[in-house]
Amino acid sequence: MNETEWLNSDDPMPMLEILRKLPSDRKLRLFACGCIRLVPHLLNEPRNRRSVEVAERVAIGEAGGDELAVVHQETSRSHFWAAHMATRPDAWDAAYGAAKWTAKGAAKPSAKRACRQAYRDGMARKEMGAVFQAALAMSFAATSAVEASLLRCVFGNPFRPAVIGSGCRTATVLALARSIYTERAFDQMSILGDALQDADCEDADVIDHCRKSGPHDRGCWVIDCLLEHD
C-alpha cells in the first residue's frame, strides 16, 4: 500500500498490514476499542463493556495481561465477538480482529432489518436471501469505511509522520488536548483546531484533522503528538 492508497482506503484490513512492524501496541489497542464504540449495540452486554474498558486500560498502562486474559475468556461466550477479538494478547491481532468483527456485528442486524422491511413491503420470502446478502455487504462496507477513517485518526499518515512545533504547544492548546484525551471530549476537536491556528500552527493537515467531523477517539494522532504519547 502506498501513501495515496492509505489516504483514500475504505478498508482497514490492508491498512493494518503496513502497521505490523510499527512499535504501536498502545495505538493498535486503542483503535480496537474505538472500532467497537462505533457500533453501540455491541456494548449492550456488560461483559463486552468491561472488556473494552480493560483493553483500553491495558493500552494506556493501567492494567496488565492477567486482567486482559480474564475478560478475553469472559467474552468468548458473547453473542458478538468484536469485544472478544479486541482482548487478544497480541495488539495487532486485537486490532485486526476487532475491525473485522465489529463490521460483522453491525452488518447482520442491519441485514435482518432490511429483510423485515422488505417483508412488510410485500416481498416474497424466496427473494429474502438476496435482500439479506445485499444489505449485509452494504452495511459491512459502510462500517469498514468508518473504521478506515478511524485508523487514519489514530495513526495519521505513516508515510509522513507528524511533527508539531513546540511553539504551538501553548497553555491553551495543551489544556484542551488533555481535556479531550482524559474526558473523551472529541466534540471539542474543532476548538482545538482554532487554538492551534491562534498559536500559529501552519500545518494544514493538523488543522484539517481537528476540524473534521470524525470519527475521533483516544489515540488520535494530533492529540498524541501534542501530549507526546507514544
Summary of the structure (lengths in Angstrom):
residues: 230
radius of gyration: 19.1
end to end distance: 23.5
largest distance: 65.5
contacts: 763
relative contact order: 0.14
helix: 72%
strand: 0%
